[in-house]
């Protein structure tokens, strides 16, 4: 018989809870509890370092047409349980505050209306290699009056851990916290 174990990685809490579920099933409950504490401590450290800072309006782009010189079919993180929470844990706020749509598609005009202060472009590593960083950045010229574009706070993330909700979410939160709040990283927090 093949045993299966169902865990839920649709939310940050579900991911952390899954450590305990898997650990207990494998006879490693104490190690799993330590891992849960470690993750919660790391999140608390980020919160401590960013809680009194301004929370930039962040747009996370999950997919789009890359390297065309223009923005098209821009899928963003709306009100899903995962990316919305990642933004908050990293010390930002989701720039998309409209309705309950989880993954809306925006036009250049929609992005102009949101005027995010930081844009995080999550890109599959193979796509970055094929298209190149500069052509991806050039696509954003359509919205050159957006705060993130004007201030060069356009982040291209091609890390495999950034795209899929799972145990490595903590790396994404820590990376984004440093990018959202570079002053925290400089002060040694």
C-alpha positions, -999 to 999 in steps of 0.1 A, spaced: 0 0 0 11 35 -8 4 59 20 -5 95 12 -7 126 33 -26 157 23 -12 191 32 -24 225 21 1 250 7 -25 276 -4 -16 299 25 15 307 46 -1 292 77 -10 261 58 27 257 47 40 261 82 13 238 96 23 212 70 58 209 86 42 195 118 18 172 98 47 158 78 71 156 107 46 137 129 38 113 101 76 106 96 83 102 133 102 136 134 77 157 153 103 175 175 123 185 144 92 197 127 82 218 157 117 234 157 113 241 120 79 258 126 95 279 154 124 289 132 101 300 104 79 320 128 110 336 144 123 346 110 89 362 101 88 379 135 123 394 129 111 408 95 80 422 112 101 438 139 124 454 114 97 468 92 67 475 114 73 512 118 83 518 82 61 530 54 45 501 35 51 505 -2 23 497 -27 36 465 -44 24 449 -76 34 413 -81 33 402 -117 28 365 -121 28 362 -159 28 384 -190 42 386 -225 79 391 -222 103 410 -244 78 425 -268 87 461 -260 52 466 -246 31 454 -217 4 428 -226 -16 402 -207 -2 412 -173 -15 387 -147 -10 400 -112 -15 388 -77 -48 401 -66 -65 389 -34 -51 353 -32 -42 339 2 -5 334 -7 10 363 -26 -11 389 -9 2 376 25 38 374 12 37 411 3 23 420 38 48 398 56 77 415 37 65 449 48 45 460 18 9 463 8 -7 450 -23 -13 478 -48 -43 459 -62 -71 466 -37 -101 461 -60 -127 434 -54 -120 398 -47 -103 387 -79 -74 364 -72 -54 369 -104 -66 398 -125 -53 407 -159 -43 443 -162 -36 466 -192 -10 493 -191 -38 517 -183 -47 496 -153 -11 496 -140 -10 534 -145 -41 537 -123 -27 515 -96 7 534 -96 26 509 -76 58 520 -58 75 486 -63 69 461 -91 80 425 -86 81 407 -119 81 369 -112 97 353 -142 104 316 -149 142 312 -150 141 297 -185 122 327 -197 147 351 -183 175 332 -199 157 332 -233 145 368 -233 171 386 -212 168 411 -183 171 443 -203 143 435 -228 121 426 -199 128 459 -182 122 477 -215 87 464 -217 78 487 -188 85 519 -208 47 519 -216 41 530 -180 71 552 -174 51 576 -152 44 548 -126 62 554 -94 81 520 -95 93 526 -130 104 562 -123 123 552 -92 138 521 -108 121 498 -83 113 472 -109 125 438 -95 129 408 -118 127 377 -97 137 345 -116 142 323 -85 124 290 -87 113 293 -51 95 326 -58 68 310 -81 55 281 -61 40 282 -27 60 259 -5 85 257 23 109 280 6 84 309 8 105 323 36 133 331 12 109 351 -9 96 370 21 132 378 33 143 388 -2 113 411 -7 117 426 27 152 436 19 141 450 -15 111 469 -1 131 483 29 168 485 19 173 507 50 166 477 72 193 456 56 219 485 59 212 489 96 220 452 102 184 442 112 
